């Protein structure tokens, strides 16, 4: 779920920026934008999970 929300946020924000600047959105020109959003959201999820695990083991 986190990966999907991260991708939607990244792509949606970029599209709004491009539309306000009267340009063709980057996401409609290449796939790398969506892949970067998916990758970063996955990294965030792994980091959040590791922090939860380390906090639980300190008790």
Biopython code that builds the backbone (N, CA, C, O; Angstrom):
import numpy as np
from Bio.PDB.StructureBuilder import StructureBuilder

atoms = [
    (1, "UNK", "N", (0.813, -1.188, 0.000)),
    (1, "UNK", "CA", (0.000, 0.000, 0.000)),
    (1, "UNK", "C", (0.862, 1.259, 0.000)),
    (1, "UNK", "O", (0.556, 2.238, -0.681)),
    (2, "UNK", "N", (1.951, 1.215, 0.781)),
    (2, "UNK", "CA", (2.831, 2.382, 0.860)),
    (2, "UNK", "C", (3.471, 2.670, -0.504)),
    (2, "UNK", "O", (3.645, 3.828, -0.882)),
    (3, "UNK", "N", (3.816, 1.615, -1.231)),
    (3, "UNK", "CA", (4.436, 1.809, -2.548)),
    (3, "UNK", "C", (3.471, 2.495, -3.510)),
    (3, "UNK", "O", (3.869, 3.373, -4.275)),
    (4, "UNK", "N", (2.233, 2.102, -3.470)),
    (4, "UNK", "CA", (1.221, 2.700, -4.354)),
    (4, "UNK", "C", (0.988, 4.166, -3.998)),
    (4, "UNK", "O", (0.896, 5.014, -4.885)),
    (5, "UNK", "N", (0.893, 4.463, -2.710)),
    (5, "UNK", "CA", (0.683, 5.845, -2.289)),
    (5, "UNK", "C", (1.877, 6.728, -2.635)),
    (5, "UNK", "O", (1.706, 7.879, -3.037)),
    (6, "UNK", "N", (3.078, 6.192, -2.479)),
    (6, "UNK", "CA", (4.272, 6.949, -2.856)),
    (6, "UNK", "C", (4.318, 7.226, -4.346)),
    (6, "UNK", "O", (4.686, 8.323, -4.766)),
    (7, "UNK", "N", (3.952, 6.249, -5.137)),
    (7, "UNK", "CA", (3.945, 6.425, -6.587)),
    (7, "UNK", "C", (2.894, 7.454, -7.004)),
    (7, "UNK", "O", (3.160, 8.302, -7.855)),
    (8, "UNK", "N", (1.721, 7.381, -6.417)),
    (8, "UNK", "CA", (0.661, 8.334, -6.754)),
    (8, "UNK", "C", (1.065, 9.749, -6.362)),
    (8, "UNK", "O", (0.834, 10.695, -7.116)),
    (9, "UNK", "N", (1.666, 9.897, -5.189)),
    (9, "UNK", "CA", (2.104, 11.224, -4.737)),
    (9, "UNK", "C", (3.174, 11.802, -5.652)),
    (9, "UNK", "O", (3.100, 12.964, -6.049)),
    (10, "UNK", "N", (4.160, 10.993, -5.980)),
    (10, "UNK", "CA", (5.250, 11.458, -6.832)),
    (10, "UNK", "C", (4.780, 11.811, -8.232)),
    (10, "UNK", "O", (5.127, 12.871, -8.754)),
    (11, "UNK", "N", (4.013, 10.958, -8.830)),
    (11, "UNK", "CA", (3.532, 11.197, -10.188)),
    (11, "UNK", "C", (2.526, 12.335, -10.221)),
    (11, "UNK", "O", (2.580, 13.189, -11.105)),
    (12, "UNK", "N", (1.605, 12.350, -9.255)),
    (12, "UNK", "CA", (0.582, 13.406, -9.219)),
    (12, "UNK", "C", (1.186, 14.781, -9.029)),
    (12, "UNK", "O", (0.792, 15.731, -9.706)),
    (13, "UNK", "N", (2.138, 14.902, -8.116)),
    (13, "UNK", "CA", (2.789, 16.188, -7.886)),
    (13, "UNK", "C", (3.552, 16.685, -9.100)),
    (13, "UNK", "O", (3.520, 17.871, -9.426)),
    (14, "UNK", "N", (4.238, 15.767, -9.764)),
    (14, "UNK", "CA", (4.967, 16.137, -10.976)),
    (14, "UNK", "C", (4.044, 16.551, -12.104)),
    (14, "UNK", "O", (4.348, 17.479, -12.854)),
    (15, "UNK", "N", (2.922, 15.872, -12.225)),
    (15, "UNK", "CA", (1.976, 16.239, -13.278)),
    (15, "UNK", "C", (1.362, 17.609, -13.021)),
    (15, "UNK", "O", (1.205, 18.405, -13.947)),
    (16, "UNK", "N", (1.014, 17.888, -11.766)),
    (16, "UNK", "CA", (0.462, 19.210, -11.436)),
    (16, "UNK", "C", (1.479, 20.300, -11.759)),
    (16, "UNK", "O", (1.125, 21.325, -12.342)),
    (17, "UNK", "N", (2.741, 20.086, -11.386)),
    (17, "UNK", "CA", (3.799, 21.044, -11.681)),
    (17, "UNK", "C", (3.905, 21.314, -13.183)),
    (17, "UNK", "O", (3.959, 22.465, -13.617)),
    (18, "UNK", "N", (3.934, 20.232, -13.967)),
    (18, "UNK", "CA", (4.088, 20.391, -15.409)),
    (18, "UNK", "C", (2.877, 21.048, -16.051)),
    (18, "UNK", "O", (3.035, 21.868, -16.956)),
    (19, "UNK", "N", (1.680, 20.713, -15.610)),
    (19, "UNK", "CA", (0.472, 21.316, -16.165)),
    (19, "UNK", "C", (0.427, 22.814, -15.850)),
    (19, "UNK", "O", (0.057, 23.622, -16.702)),
    (20, "UNK", "N", (0.809, 23.177, -14.616)),
    (20, "UNK", "CA", (0.828, 24.602, -14.258)),
    (20, "UNK", "C", (1.869, 25.381, -15.052)),
    (20, "UNK", "O", (1.720, 26.584, -15.265)),
    (21, "UNK", "N", (2.918, 24.699, -15.488)),
    (21, "UNK", "CA", (3.948, 25.352, -16.301)),
    (21, "UNK", "C", (3.666, 25.218, -17.799)),
    (21, "UNK", "O", (4.489, 25.617, -18.624)),
    (22, "UNK", "N", (2.510, 24.660, -18.151)),
    (22, "UNK", "CA", (2.068, 24.480, -19.539)),
    (22, "UNK", "C", (3.048, 23.623, -20.341)),
    (22, "UNK", "O", (3.380, 23.938, -21.484)),
    (23, "UNK", "N", (3.504, 22.530, -19.717)),
    (23, "UNK", "CA", (4.395, 21.591, -20.395)),
    (23, "UNK", "C", (3.735, 20.223, -20.429)),
    (23, "UNK", "O", (2.806, 19.954, -19.668)),
    (24, "UNK", "N", (4.219, 19.362, -21.313)),
    (24, "UNK", "CA", (3.742, 17.979, -21.332)),
    (24, "UNK", "C", (4.338, 17.289, -20.105)),
    (24, "UNK", "O", (5.551, 17.343, -19.904)),
    (25, "UNK", "N", (3.507, 16.641, -19.279)),
    (25, "UNK", "CA", (4.026, 15.995, -18.073)),
    (25, "UNK", "C", (5.132, 14.983, -18.373)),
    (25, "UNK", "O", (5.054, 14.225, -19.340)),
    (26, "UNK", "N", (6.160, 14.987, -17.529)),
    (26, "UNK", "CA", (7.304, 14.100, -17.711)),
    (26, "UNK", "C", (6.865, 12.645, -17.701)),
    (26, "UNK", "O", (7.401, 11.828, -18.451)),
    (27, "UNK", "N", (5.894, 12.314, -16.856)),
    (27, "UNK", "CA", (5.460, 10.921, -16.743)),
    (27, "UNK", "C", (4.865, 10.412, -18.058)),
    (27, "UNK", "O", (4.869, 9.207, -18.306)),
    (28, "UNK", "N", (4.362, 11.301, -18.891)),
    (28, "UNK", "CA", (3.829, 10.887, -20.191)),
    (28, "UNK", "C", (4.922, 10.764, -21.243)),
    (28, "UNK", "O", (4.671, 10.268, -22.342)),
    (29, "UNK", "N", (6.137, 11.211, -20.916)),
    (29, "UNK", "CA", (7.251, 11.134, -21.869)),
    (29, "UNK", "C", (8.202, 9.989, -21.571)),
    (29, "UNK", "O", (8.872, 9.512, -22.487)),
    (30, "UNK", "N", (8.292, 9.527, -20.329)),
    (30, "UNK", "CA", (9.224, 8.439, -20.006)),
    (30, "UNK", "C", (8.720, 7.623, -18.824)),
    (30, "UNK", "O", (7.874, 8.077, -18.053)),
    (31, "UNK", "N", (9.254, 6.411, -18.695)),
    (31, "UNK", "CA", (8.845, 5.517, -17.614)),
    (31, "UNK", "C", (9.712, 5.677, -16.373)),
    (31, "UNK", "O", (9.326, 5.221, -15.297)),
    (32, "UNK", "N", (10.863, 6.309, -16.494)),
    (32, "UNK", "CA", (11.802, 6.372, -15.378)),
    (32, "UNK", "C", (11.195, 7.079, -14.173)),
    (32, "UNK", "O", (11.551, 6.760, -13.038)),
    (33, "UNK", "N", (10.308, 8.011, -14.382)),
    (33, "UNK", "CA", (9.702, 8.771, -13.295)),
    (33, "UNK", "C", (8.890, 7.855, -12.383)),
    (33, "UNK", "O", (9.010, 7.926, -11.160)),
    (34, "UNK", "N", (8.076, 7.010, -12.971)),
    (34, "UNK", "CA", (7.260, 6.081, -12.181)),
    (34, "UNK", "C", (8.138, 5.050, -11.477)),
    (34, "UNK", "O", (7.864, 4.685, -10.333)),
    (35, "UNK", "N", (9.176, 4.583, -12.137)),
    (35, "UNK", "CA", (10.065, 3.603, -11.522)),
    (35, "UNK", "C", (10.810, 4.200, -10.331)),
    (35, "UNK", "O", (11.019, 3.523, -9.324)),
    (36, "UNK", "N", (11.206, 5.450, -10.442)),
    (36, "UNK", "CA", (11.877, 6.113, -9.319)),
    (36, "UNK", "C", (10.931, 6.266, -8.131)),
    (36, "UNK", "O", (11.345, 6.092, -6.985)),
    (37, "UNK", "N", (9.688, 6.584, -8.389)),
    (37, "UNK", "CA", (8.705, 6.727, -7.307)),
    (37, "UNK", "C", (8.458, 5.388, -6.616)),
    (37, "UNK", "O", (8.352, 5.336, -5.391)),
    (38, "UNK", "N", (8.369, 4.322, -7.378)),
    (38, "UNK", "CA", (8.172, 2.992, -6.798)),
    (38, "UNK", "C", (9.387, 2.582, -5.971)),
    (38, "UNK", "O", (9.250, 2.054, -4.868)),
    (39, "UNK", "N", (10.575, 2.832, -6.515)),
    (39, "UNK", "CA", (11.802, 2.457, -5.809)),
    (39, "UNK", "C", (11.962, 3.187, -4.493)),
    (39, "UNK", "O", (12.322, 2.578, -3.485)),
    (40, "UNK", "N", (11.703, 4.468, -4.486)),
    (40, "UNK", "CA", (11.866, 5.248, -3.258)),
    (40, "UNK", "C", (10.824, 4.860, -2.212)),
    (40, "UNK", "O", (11.137, 4.802, -1.023)),
    (41, "UNK", "N", (9.602, 4.596, -2.635)),
    (41, "UNK", "CA", (8.587, 4.200, -1.657)),
    (41, "UNK", "C", (8.922, 2.840, -1.054)),
    (41, "UNK", "O", (8.652, 2.603, 0.124)),
    (42, "UNK", "N", (9.506, 1.947, -1.844)),
    (42, "UNK", "CA", (9.947, 0.656, -1.309)),
    (42, "UNK", "C", (11.080, 0.820, -0.305)),
    (42, "UNK", "O", (11.112, 0.138, 0.719)),
    (43, "UNK", "N", (12.006, 1.723, -0.600)),
    (43, "UNK", "CA", (13.100, 2.005, 0.332)),
    (43, "UNK", "C", (12.598, 2.579, 1.636)),
    (43, "UNK", "O", (13.082, 2.220, 2.709)),
    (44, "UNK", "N", (11.643, 3.456, 1.548)),
    (44, "UNK", "CA", (11.051, 4.041, 2.754)),
    (44, "UNK", "C", (10.379, 2.967, 3.605)),
    (44, "UNK", "O", (10.484, 2.976, 4.832)),
    (45, "UNK", "N", (9.702, 2.061, 2.953)),
    (45, "UNK", "CA", (8.998, 0.995, 3.686)),
    (45, "UNK", "C", (9.993, 0.087, 4.416)),
    (45, "UNK", "O", (9.765, -0.297, 5.563)),
    (46, "UNK", "N", (11.100, -0.253, 3.739)),
    (46, "UNK", "CA", (12.123, -1.082, 4.381)),
    (46, "UNK", "C", (12.744, -0.355, 5.574)),
    (46, "UNK", "O", (12.990, -0.961, 6.617)),
    (47, "UNK", "N", (12.993, 0.936, 5.418)),
    (47, "UNK", "CA", (13.591, 1.717, 6.499)),
    (47, "UNK", "C", (12.630, 1.795, 7.696)),
    (47, "UNK", "O", (13.050, 1.633, 8.841)),
    (48, "UNK", "N", (11.373, 2.036, 7.433)),
    (48, "UNK", "CA", (10.388, 2.113, 8.511)),
    (48, "UNK", "C", (10.268, 0.769, 9.231)),
    (48, "UNK", "O", (10.125, 0.732, 10.453)),
    (49, "UNK", "N", (10.325, -0.325, 8.489)),
    (49, "UNK", "CA", (10.230, -1.650, 9.100)),
    (49, "UNK", "C", (11.452, -1.932, 9.964)),
    (49, "UNK", "O", (11.321, -2.518, 11.039)),
    (50, "UNK", "N", (12.631, -1.528, 9.517)),
    (50, "UNK", "CA", (13.837, -1.784, 10.310)),
    (50, "UNK", "C", (13.839, -0.950, 11.583)),
    (50, "UNK", "O", (14.317, -1.412, 12.620)),
    (51, "UNK", "N", (13.316, 0.263, 11.523)),
    (51, "UNK", "CA", (13.235, 1.092, 12.726)),
    (51, "UNK", "C", (12.265, 0.496, 13.740)),
    (51, "UNK", "O", (12.507, 0.559, 14.946)),
    (52, "UNK", "N", (11.183, -0.073, 13.262)),
    (52, "UNK", "CA", (10.198, -0.714, 14.145)),
    (52, "UNK", "C", (10.810, -1.934, 14.810)),
    (52, "UNK", "O", (10.589, -2.171, 15.998)),
    (53, "UNK", "N", (11.570, -2.702, 14.061)),
    (53, "UNK", "CA", (12.201, -3.913, 14.609)),
    (53, "UNK", "C", (13.246, -3.531, 15.655)),
    (53, "UNK", "O", (13.285, -4.126, 16.732)),
    (54, "UNK", "N", (14.094, -2.543, 15.353)),
    (54, "UNK", "CA", (15.143, -2.170, 16.298)),
    (54, "UNK", "C", (14.555, -1.548, 17.570)),
    (54, "UNK", "O", (15.114, -1.728, 18.652)),
    (55, "UNK", "N", (13.464, -0.835, 17.461)),
    (55, "UNK", "CA", (12.823, -0.255, 18.637)),
    (55, "UNK", "C", (12.207, -1.338, 19.512)),
    (55, "UNK", "O", (12.208, -1.222, 20.738)),
    (56, "UNK", "N", (11.689, -2.375, 18.898)),
    (56, "UNK", "CA", (11.061, -3.458, 19.651)),
    (56, "UNK", "C", (12.113, -4.303, 20.373)),
    (56, "UNK", "O", (11.823, -4.854, 21.435)),
    (57, "UNK", "N", (13.329, -4.420, 19.824)),
    (57, "UNK", "CA", (14.357, -5.244, 20.445)),
    (57, "UNK", "C", (15.085, -4.529, 21.578)),
    (57, "UNK", "O", (15.809, -5.178, 22.332)),
    (58, "UNK", "N", (14.921, -3.229, 21.723)),
    (58, "UNK", "CA", (15.596, -2.476, 22.785)),
    (58, "UNK", "C", (14.907, -2.626, 24.144)),
    (58, "UNK", "O", (15.478, -2.231, 25.160)),
    (59, "UNK", "N", (13.731, -3.170, 24.184)),
    (59, "UNK", "CA", (12.987, -3.289, 25.454)),
    (59, "UNK", "C", (13.560, -4.318, 26.357)),
    (59, "UNK", "O", (13.046, -4.532, 27.455)),
]
sb = StructureBuilder()
sb.init_structure("model")
sb.init_model(0)
sb.init_chain("A")
sb.init_seg("    ")
for serial, (resi, resn, name, xyz) in enumerate(atoms, 1):
    if name == "N":
        sb.init_residue(resn, " ", resi, " ")
    sb.init_atom(name, np.array(xyz, "f"), 0.0, 1.0, " ", f" {name:<3s}", serial, name[0])
structure = sb.get_structure()
